[in-house]
């Protein structure tokens, strides 16, 4: 289909996604990585497609090291983060990751 990519935006970062109750729509704000220009668009549905990155897996040796080291803070996997900004705003955090799910955050 020659028109398949007509509505695909390459070199674009998603800045925010917000569900608007009054319109029953998602407002997505994006920024063009080449020009820096931002724009918003409305959508009926929003799918976060993490694929393999969404599978929760914390290596046992890291979990053991944290427990034995006396770490008392909250441990979480990126696939279970919920509202990331709310979880980390004005807090000191340590992010450990060597897979794609860490990059999602």
N, CA, C and O atoms as CSV, one atom per row, in Angstrom:
chain,resi,resn,atom,element,x,y,z
A,1,UNK,N,N,0.838,-1.171,0.000
A,1,UNK,CA,C,0.000,0.000,0.000
A,1,UNK,C,C,0.890,1.244,0.000
A,1,UNK,O,O,1.593,1.483,0.982
A,2,UNK,N,N,0.881,2.028,-1.051
A,2,UNK,CA,C,1.769,3.190,-1.146
A,2,UNK,C,C,1.452,4.295,-0.136
A,2,UNK,O,O,2.297,5.158,0.101
A,3,UNK,N,N,0.274,4.293,0.456
A,3,UNK,CA,C,-0.108,5.337,1.414
A,3,UNK,C,C,0.066,4.907,2.871
A,3,UNK,O,O,-0.342,5.626,3.783
A,4,UNK,N,N,0.662,3.753,3.090
A,4,UNK,CA,C,0.763,3.182,4.429
A,4,UNK,C,C,1.441,4.127,5.421
A,4,UNK,O,O,0.997,4.230,6.565
A,5,UNK,N,N,2.490,4.808,5.017
A,5,UNK,CA,C,3.262,5.647,5.929
A,5,UNK,C,C,2.837,7.112,5.911
A,5,UNK,O,O,3.524,7.950,6.494
A,6,UNK,N,N,1.738,7.439,5.266
A,6,UNK,CA,C,1.306,8.835,5.182
A,6,UNK,C,C,1.072,9.476,6.549
A,6,UNK,O,O,1.323,10.669,6.720
A,7,UNK,N,N,0.599,8.706,7.517
A,7,UNK,CA,C,0.314,9.255,8.846
A,7,UNK,C,C,1.323,8.823,9.905
A,7,UNK,O,O,1.067,8.947,11.103
A,8,UNK,N,N,2.471,8.315,9.457
A,8,UNK,CA,C,3.530,7.915,10.378
A,8,UNK,C,C,4.518,9.068,10.493
A,8,UNK,O,O,4.917,9.658,9.489
A,9,UNK,N,N,4.907,9.384,11.719
A,9,UNK,CA,C,5.838,10.495,11.954
A,9,UNK,C,C,7.167,9.931,12.449
A,9,UNK,O,O,7.273,9.472,13.586
A,10,UNK,N,N,8.167,9.970,11.591
A,10,UNK,CA,C,9.506,9.523,11.966
A,10,UNK,C,C,10.248,10.685,12.615
A,10,UNK,O,O,9.840,11.839,12.483
A,11,UNK,N,N,11.346,10.377,13.321
A,11,UNK,CA,C,12.145,11.416,13.980
A,11,UNK,C,C,11.279,12.283,14.891
A,11,UNK,O,O,11.398,13.508,14.904
A,12,UNK,N,N,10.403,11.619,15.655
A,12,UNK,CA,C,9.448,12.328,16.509
A,12,UNK,C,C,9.464,11.727,17.909
A,12,UNK,O,O,9.494,10.507,18.073
A,13,UNK,N,N,9.445,12.591,18.907
A,13,UNK,CA,C,9.383,12.149,20.300
A,13,UNK,C,C,8.010,12.474,20.875
A,13,UNK,O,O,7.451,13.538,20.610
A,14,UNK,N,N,7.475,11.552,21.662
A,14,UNK,CA,C,6.212,11.800,22.363
A,14,UNK,C,C,6.551,12.482,23.679
A,14,UNK,O,O,7.287,11.934,24.500
A,15,UNK,N,N,6.015,13.666,23.874
A,15,UNK,CA,C,6.272,14.420,25.099
A,15,UNK,C,C,5.257,14.107,26.190
A,15,UNK,O,O,5.605,14.053,27.370
A,16,UNK,N,N,4.008,13.902,25.799
A,16,UNK,CA,C,2.995,13.575,26.799
A,16,UNK,C,C,1.786,12.930,26.140
A,16,UNK,O,O,1.503,13.134,24.959
A,17,UNK,N,N,1.089,12.148,26.942
A,17,UNK,CA,C,-0.171,11.532,26.539
A,17,UNK,C,C,-1.129,11.745,27.698
A,17,UNK,O,O,-0.834,11.379,28.835
A,18,UNK,N,N,-2.270,12.335,27.403
A,18,UNK,CA,C,-3.243,12.623,28.459
A,18,UNK,C,C,-4.638,12.259,27.969
A,18,UNK,O,O,-5.030,12.618,26.858
A,19,UNK,N,N,-5.382,11.542,28.809
A,19,UNK,CA,C,-6.758,11.203,28.456
A,19,UNK,C,C,-7.668,12.339,28.887
A,19,UNK,O,O,-7.643,12.768,30.041
A,20,UNK,N,N,-8.468,12.819,27.951
A,20,UNK,CA,C,-9.393,13.930,28.208
A,20,UNK,C,C,-10.791,13.348,28.419
A,20,UNK,O,O,-11.457,12.958,27.460
A,21,UNK,N,N,-11.229,13.290,29.669
A,21,UNK,CA,C,-12.532,12.709,30.001
A,21,UNK,C,C,-13.683,13.386,29.271
A,21,UNK,O,O,-14.593,12.718,28.781
A,22,UNK,N,N,-13.641,14.710,29.201
A,22,UNK,CA,C,-14.761,15.444,28.613
A,22,UNK,C,C,-14.950,15.159,27.120
A,22,UNK,O,O,-16.061,15.278,26.602
A,23,UNK,N,N,-13.865,14.782,26.425
A,23,UNK,CA,C,-13.953,14.483,24.991
A,23,UNK,C,C,-13.873,12.985,24.700
A,23,UNK,O,O,-14.117,12.553,23.573
A,24,UNK,N,N,-13.528,12.195,25.720
A,24,UNK,CA,C,-13.261,10.764,25.549
A,24,UNK,C,C,-12.195,10.536,24.474
A,24,UNK,O,O,-12.330,9.669,23.612
A,25,UNK,N,N,-11.140,11.339,24.553
A,25,UNK,CA,C,-10.030,11.265,23.589
A,25,UNK,C,C,-8.704,11.381,24.327
A,25,UNK,O,O,-8.635,11.898,25.443
A,26,UNK,N,N,-7.654,10.888,23.677
A,26,UNK,CA,C,-6.294,11.077,24.152
A,26,UNK,C,C,-5.693,12.270,23.428
A,26,UNK,O,O,-5.816,12.392,22.209
A,27,UNK,N,N,-5.051,13.141,24.171
A,27,UNK,CA,C,-4.282,14.220,23.558
A,27,UNK,C,C,-2.816,13.825,23.646
A,27,UNK,O,O,-2.288,13.594,24.733
A,28,UNK,N,N,-2.162,13.750,22.486
A,28,UNK,CA,C,-0.759,13.365,22.412
A,28,UNK,C,C,0.040,14.561,21.912
A,28,UNK,O,O,-0.225,15.097,20.836
A,29,UNK,N,N,1.028,14.972,22.714
A,29,UNK,CA,C,1.895,16.081,22.333
A,29,UNK,C,C,3.224,15.493,21.868
A,29,UNK,O,O,3.851,14.705,22.575
A,30,UNK,N,N,3.645,15.893,20.660
A,30,UNK,CA,C,4.882,15.371,20.084
A,30,UNK,C,C,5.822,16.518,19.721
A,30,UNK,O,O,5.407,17.669,19.585
A,31,UNK,N,N,7.108,16.167,19.566
A,31,UNK,CA,C,8.115,17.136,19.130
A,31,UNK,C,C,8.909,16.527,17.981
A,31,UNK,O,O,9.402,15.404,18.089
A,32,UNK,N,N,9.031,17.258,16.895
A,32,UNK,CA,C,9.851,16.831,15.771
A,32,UNK,C,C,11.313,16.960,16.187
A,32,UNK,O,O,11.756,18.045,16.563
A,33,UNK,N,N,12.064,15.862,16.123
A,33,UNK,CA,C,13.457,15.880,16.561
A,33,UNK,C,C,14.348,16.705,15.648
A,33,UNK,O,O,15.420,17.139,16.071
A,34,UNK,N,N,13.938,16.930,14.420
A,34,UNK,CA,C,14.746,17.715,13.478
A,34,UNK,C,C,14.522,19.213,13.642
A,34,UNK,O,O,15.476,19.989,13.609
A,35,UNK,N,N,13.252,19.629,13.820
A,35,UNK,CA,C,12.936,21.061,13.861
A,35,UNK,C,C,12.679,21.580,15.268
A,35,UNK,O,O,12.769,22.784,15.507
A,36,UNK,N,N,12.361,20.685,16.206
A,36,UNK,CA,C,12.024,21.096,17.565
A,36,UNK,C,C,10.591,21.569,17.727
A,36,UNK,O,O,10.165,21.906,18.832
A,37,UNK,N,N,9.843,21.596,16.626
A,37,UNK,CA,C,8.457,22.059,16.694
A,37,UNK,C,C,7.587,21.035,17.407
A,37,UNK,O,O,7.759,19.831,17.222
A,38,UNK,N,N,6.648,21.516,18.227
A,38,UNK,CA,C,5.720,20.629,18.925
A,38,UNK,C,C,4.328,20.788,18.334
A,38,UNK,O,O,3.972,21.822,17.768
A,39,UNK,N,N,3.555,19.715,18.492
A,39,UNK,CA,C,2.157,19.777,18.077
A,39,UNK,C,C,1.381,18.763,18.883
A,39,UNK,O,O,1.954,17.830,19.446
A,40,UNK,N,N,0.072,18.949,18.937
A,40,UNK,CA,C,-0.765,17.985,19.634
A,40,UNK,C,C,-1.804,17.441,18.664
A,40,UNK,O,O,-2.202,18.098,17.702
A,41,UNK,N,N,-2.225,16.220,18.953
A,41,UNK,CA,C,-3.225,15.546,18.128
A,41,UNK,C,C,-4.144,14.766,19.049
A,41,UNK,O,O,-3.745,14.366,20.143
A,42,UNK,N,N,-5.369,14.552,18.606
A,42,UNK,CA,C,-6.374,13.824,19.381
A,42,UNK,C,C,-6.562,12.437,18.778
A,42,UNK,O,O,-6.572,12.268,17.559
A,43,UNK,N,N,-6.712,11.447,19.660
A,43,UNK,CA,C,-6.904,10.063,19.232
A,43,UNK,C,C,-7.979,9.402,20.084
A,43,UNK,O,O,-8.161,9.748,21.251
A,44,UNK,N,N,-8.686,8.453,19.490
A,44,UNK,CA,C,-9.696,7.696,20.213
A,44,UNK,C,C,-9.075,6.651,21.126
A,44,UNK,O,O,-9.584,6.388,22.216
A,45,UNK,N,N,-7.991,6.065,20.689
A,45,UNK,CA,C,-7.316,5.005,21.437
A,45,UNK,C,C,-5.829,5.294,21.489
A,45,UNK,O,O,-5.297,6.003,20.635
A,46,UNK,N,N,-5.155,4.743,22.498
A,46,UNK,CA,C,-3.713,4.877,22.630
A,46,UNK,C,C,-3.161,3.524,23.066
A,46,UNK,O,O,-3.612,2.962,24.064
A,47,UNK,N,N,-2.203,3.008,22.337
A,47,UNK,CA,C,-1.603,1.713,22.649
A,47,UNK,C,C,-0.124,1.920,22.929
A,47,UNK,O,O,0.610,2.437,22.086
A,48,UNK,N,N,0.309,1.513,24.118
A,48,UNK,CA,C,1.730,1.512,24.445
A,48,UNK,C,C,2.235,0.109,24.125
A,48,UNK,O,O,1.926,-0.839,24.848
A,49,UNK,N,N,2.989,-0.029,23.077
A,49,UNK,CA,C,3.411,-1.346,22.591
A,49,UNK,C,C,4.855,-1.608,22.999
A,49,UNK,O,O,5.777,-1.381,22.217
A,50,UNK,N,N,5.046,-2.080,24.209
A,50,UNK,CA,C,6.393,-2.322,24.720
A,50,UNK,C,C,6.970,-3.641,24.245
A,50,UNK,O,O,8.186,-3.830,24.263
A,51,UNK,N,N,6.107,-4.559,23.820
A,51,UNK,CA,C,6.606,-5.855,23.352
A,51,UNK,C,C,7.354,-6.577,24.447
A,51,UNK,O,O,6.870,-6.666,25.575
A,52,UNK,N,N,8.525,-7.095,24.132
A,52,UNK,CA,C,9.350,-7.824,25.098
A,52,UNK,C,C,9.762,-6.934,26.254
A,52,UNK,O,O,10.024,-7.424,27.353
A,53,UNK,N,N,9.822,-5.628,26.016
A,53,UNK,CA,C,10.250,-4.710,27.064
A,53,UNK,C,C,9.266,-4.680,28.217
A,53,UNK,O,O,9.622,-4.265,29.320
A,54,UNK,N,N,8.038,-5.112,27.984
A,54,UNK,CA,C,7.019,-5.069,29.014
A,54,UNK,C,C,7.041,-6.247,29.969
A,54,UNK,O,O,6.311,-6.248,30.960
A,55,UNK,N,N,7.860,-7.246,29.694
A,55,UNK,CA,C,7.922,-8.415,30.570
A,55,UNK,C,C,8.760,-8.091,31.800
A,55,UNK,O,O,9.927,-7.713,31.695
A,56,UNK,N,N,8.149,-8.245,32.957
A,56,UNK,CA,C,8.828,-7.942,34.212
A,56,UNK,C,C,9.842,-9.029,34.552
A,56,UNK,O,O,9.482,-10.195,34.711
A,57,UNK,N,N,11.119,-8.637,34.661
A,57,UNK,CA,C,12.158,-9.586,35.045
A,57,UNK,C,C,13.271,-8.833,35.762
A,57,UNK,O,O,13.988,-8.039,35.154
A,58,UNK,N,N,13.407,-9.089,37.056
A,58,UNK,CA,C,14.497,-8.511,37.837
A,58,UNK,C,C,15.447,-9.657,38.172
A,58,UNK,O,O,15.055,-10.593,38.869
A,59,UNK,N,N,16.684,-9.602,37.690
A,59,UNK,CA,C,17.640,-10.685,37.964
A,59,UNK,C,C,17.795,-10.933,39.461
A,59,UNK,O,O,17.869,-9.995,40.254
A,60,UNK,N,N,17.844,-12.211,39.832
A,60,UNK,CA,C,17.922,-12.578,41.246
A,60,UNK,C,C,19.129,-11.990,41.939
A,60,UNK,O,O,19.038,-11.594,43.101
A,61,UNK,N,N,20.275,-11.920,41.246
A,61,UNK,CA,C,21.484,-11.413,41.899
A,61,UNK,C,C,21.355,-9.926,42.258
A,61,UNK,O,O,21.908,-9.488,43.267
A,62,UNK,N,N,20.637,-9.153,41.452
A,62,UNK,CA,C,20.426,-7.742,41.768
A,62,UNK,C,C,19.464,-7.617,42.950
A,62,UNK,O,O,19.702,-6.835,43.871
A,63,UNK,N,N,18.390,-8.382,42.919
A,63,UNK,CA,C,17.418,-8.360,44.008
A,63,UNK,C,C,18.084,-8.776,45.321
A,63,UNK,O,O,17.871,-8.140,46.353
A,64,UNK,N,N,18.890,-9.840,45.285
A,64,UNK,CA,C,19.601,-10.327,46.473
A,64,UNK,C,C,20.572,-9.270,46.987
A,64,UNK,O,O,20.647,-9.016,48.189
A,65,UNK,N,N,21.319,-8.653,46.062
A,65,UNK,CA,C,22.292,-7.637,46.450
A,65,UNK,C,C,21.604,-6.470,47.165
A,65,UNK,O,O,22.115,-5.970,48.167
A,66,UNK,N,N,20.464,-6.042,46.661
A,66,UNK,CA,C,19.738,-4.939,47.289
A,66,UNK,C,C,19.258,-5.325,48.688
A,66,UNK,O,O,19.397,-4.553,49.637
A,67,UNK,N,N,18.693,-6.526,48.802
A,67,UNK,CA,C,18.188,-6.970,50.102
A,67,UNK,C,C,19.325,-7.121,51.110
A,67,UNK,O,O,19.225,-6.634,52.236
A,68,UNK,N,N,20.417,-7.802,50.706
A,68,UNK,CA,C,21.540,-8.030,51.617
A,68,UNK,C,C,22.255,-6.732,51.965
A,68,UNK,O,O,22.852,-6.617,53.035
A,69,UNK,N,N,22.196,-5.760,51.070
A,69,UNK,CA,C,22.824,-4.466,51.327
A,69,UNK,C,C,21.982,-3.553,52.190
A,69,UNK,O,O,22.402,-2.443,52.513
A,70,UNK,N,N,20.790,-4.007,52.570
A,70,UNK,CA,C,19.943,-3.229,53.455
A,70,UNK,C,C,19.104,-2.165,52.759
A,70,UNK,O,O,18.608,-1.243,53.406
A,71,UNK,N,N,18.945,-2.285,51.461
A,71,UNK,CA,C,18.134,-1.311,50.729
A,71,UNK,C,C,16.693,-1.407,51.190
A,71,UNK,O,O,16.085,-2.476,51.124
A,72,UNK,N,N,16.145,-0.295,51.658
A,72,UNK,CA,C,14.790,-0.276,52.204
A,72,UNK,C,C,13.802,0.434,51.287
A,72,UNK,O,O,12.607,0.481,51.578
A,73,UNK,N,N,14.292,0.983,50.188
A,73,UNK,CA,C,13.426,1.734,49.284
A,73,UNK,C,C,12.541,0.842,48.432
A,73,UNK,O,O,12.579,-0.385,48.523
A,74,UNK,N,N,11.765,1.481,47.625
A,74,UNK,CA,C,10.835,0.780,46.746
A,74,UNK,C,C,11.593,0.248,45.533
A,74,UNK,O,O,12.370,0.969,44.908
A,75,UNK,N,N,11.357,-1.025,45.209
A,75,UNK,CA,C,11.928,-1.634,44.004
A,75,UNK,C,C,10.794,-1.843,43.025
A,75,UNK,O,O,9.711,-2.289,43.403
A,76,UNK,N,N,11.041,-1.520,41.762
A,76,UNK,CA,C,9.993,-1.712,40.764
A,76,UNK,C,C,10.607,-1.980,39.410
A,76,UNK,O,O,11.734,-1.573,39.126
A,77,UNK,N,N,9.856,-2.666,38.586
A,77,UNK,CA,C,10.244,-2.917,37.202
A,77,UNK,C,C,9.556,-1.879,36.332
A,77,UNK,O,O,8.455,-1.431,36.652
A,78,UNK,N,N,10.186,-1.499,35.252
A,78,UNK,CA,C,9.639,-0.443,34.398
A,78,UNK,C,C,8.257,-0.788,33.843
A,78,UNK,O,O,7.474,0.114,33.543
A,79,UNK,N,N,7.953,-2.053,33.704
A,79,UNK,CA,C,6.646,-2.433,33.170
A,79,UNK,C,C,5.533,-2.232,34.197
A,79,UNK,O,O,4.353,-2.271,33.847
A,80,UNK,N,N,5.898,-2.017,35.451
A,80,UNK,CA,C,4.912,-1.817,36.521
A,80,UNK,C,C,4.984,-0.416,37.105
A,80,UNK,O,O,4.537,-0.189,38.229
A,81,UNK,N,N,5.530,0.506,36.367
A,81,UNK,CA,C,5.849,1.823,36.911
A,81,UNK,C,C,4.625,2.700,37.129
A,81,UNK,O,O,4.627,3.519,38.048
A,82,UNK,N,N,3.585,2.561,36.323
A,82,UNK,CA,C,2.417,3.434,36.464
A,82,UNK,C,C,2.753,4.847,36.041
A,82,UNK,O,O,3.200,5.074,34.917
A,83,UNK,N,N,2.540,5.804,36.940
A,83,UNK,CA,C,2.834,7.210,36.657
A,83,UNK,C,C,4.264,7.496,37.097
A,83,UNK,O,O,4.506,7.811,38.262
A,84,UNK,N,N,5.208,7.388,36.171
A,84,UNK,CA,C,6.634,7.518,36.472
A,84,UNK,C,C,6.955,8.853,37.126
A,84,UNK,O,O,7.684,8.905,38.117
A,85,UNK,N,N,6.409,9.938,36.570
A,85,UNK,CA,C,6.711,11.265,37.117
A,85,UNK,C,C,6.279,11.365,38.576
A,85,UNK,O,O,7.015,11.888,39.413
A,86,UNK,N,N,5.099,10.870,38.874
A,86,UNK,CA,C,4.592,10.918,40.251
A,86,UNK,C,C,5.476,10.078,41.182
A,86,UNK,O,O,5.705,10.455,42.331
A,87,UNK,N,N,5.966,8.950,40.685
A,87,UNK,CA,C,6.788,8.068,41.510
A,87,UNK,C,C,8.156,8.678,41.839
A,87,UNK,O,O,8.701,8.414,42.911
A,88,UNK,N,N,8.720,9.492,40.933
A,88,UNK,CA,C,10.092,9.958,41.119
A,88,UNK,C,C,10.246,11.457,41.354
A,88,UNK,O,O,11.341,11.912,41.685
A,89,UNK,N,N,9.186,12.229,41.192
A,89,UNK,CA,C,9.285,13.684,41.305
A,89,UNK,C,C,9.828,14.086,42.671
A,89,UNK,O,O,9.321,13.653,43.706
A,90,UNK,N,N,10.863,14.918,42.660
A,90,UNK,CA,C,11.516,15.443,43.854
A,90,UNK,C,C,12.094,14.362,44.757
A,90,UNK,O,O,12.199,14.556,45.968
A,91,UNK,N,N,12.472,13.216,44.172
A,91,UNK,CA,C,13.093,12.138,44.932
A,91,UNK,C,C,14.433,11.801,44.303
A,91,UNK,O,O,14.654,12.025,43.113
A,92,UNK,N,N,15.305,11.269,45.106
A,92,UNK,CA,C,16.559,10.737,44.579
A,92,UNK,C,C,16.279,9.302,44.167
A,92,UNK,O,O,15.716,8.528,44.943
A,93,UNK,N,N,16.670,8.943,42.948
A,93,UNK,CA,C,16.401,7.588,42.471
A,93,UNK,C,C,17.675,6.948,41.949
A,93,UNK,O,O,18.620,7.634,41.561
A,94,UNK,N,N,17.684,5.638,41.947
A,94,UNK,CA,C,18.725,4.850,41.308
A,94,UNK,C,C,18.030,3.992,40.279
A,94,UNK,O,O,17.150,3.200,40.616
A,95,UNK,N,N,18.417,4.142,39.032
A,95,UNK,CA,C,17.817,3.346,37.963
A,95,UNK,C,C,18.876,2.380,37.453
A,95,UNK,O,O,19.939,2.792,36.988
A,96,UNK,N,N,18.571,1.095,37.546
A,96,UNK,CA,C,19.467,0.056,37.063
A,96,UNK,C,C,18.785,-0.609,35.886
A,96,UNK,O,O,17.641,-1.050,35.995
A,97,UNK,N,N,19.478,-0.683,34.763
A,97,UNK,CA,C,18.872,-1.343,33.620
A,97,UNK,C,C,19.861,-1.540,32.503
A,97,UNK,O,O,20.694,-0.676,32.226
A,98,UNK,N,N,19.762,-2.674,31.870
A,98,UNK,CA,C,20.610,-2.914,30.713
A,98,UNK,C,C,19.821,-3.469,29.543
A,98,UNK,O,O,20.385,-4.004,28.589
A,99,UNK,N,N,18.519,-3.334,29.632
A,99,UNK,CA,C,17.643,-3.807,28.565
A,99,UNK,C,C,16.776,-2.658,28.099
A,99,UNK,O,O,16.867,-1.546,28.619
A,100,UNK,N,N,15.937,-2.929,27.120
A,100,UNK,CA,C,15.125,-1.881,26.507
A,100,UNK,C,C,14.098,-1.282,27.447
A,100,UNK,O,O,13.755,-0.109,27.301
A,101,UNK,N,N,13.592,-2.046,28.412
A,101,UNK,CA,C,12.581,-1.482,29.309
A,101,UNK,C,C,13.153,-0.333,30.127
A,101,UNK,O,O,12.425,0.605,30.452
A,102,UNK,N,N,14.429,-0.381,30.464
A,102,UNK,CA,C,15.047,0.741,31.176
A,102,UNK,C,C,15.074,1.977,30.292
A,102,UNK,O,O,14.919,3.098,30.775
A,103,UNK,N,N,15.270,1.772,29.007
A,103,UNK,CA,C,15.275,2.893,28.065
A,103,UNK,C,C,13.882,3.490,27.908
A,103,UNK,O,O,13.756,4.671,27.583
A,104,UNK,N,N,12.841,2.703,28.130
A,104,UNK,CA,C,11.475,3.213,28.031
A,104,UNK,C,C,11.253,4.350,29.019
A,104,UNK,O,O,10.503,5.284,28.738
A,105,UNK,N,N,11.907,4.272,30.180
A,105,UNK,CA,C,11.718,5.293,31.202
A,105,UNK,C,C,12.523,6.512,30.888
A,105,UNK,O,O,12.490,7.485,31.642
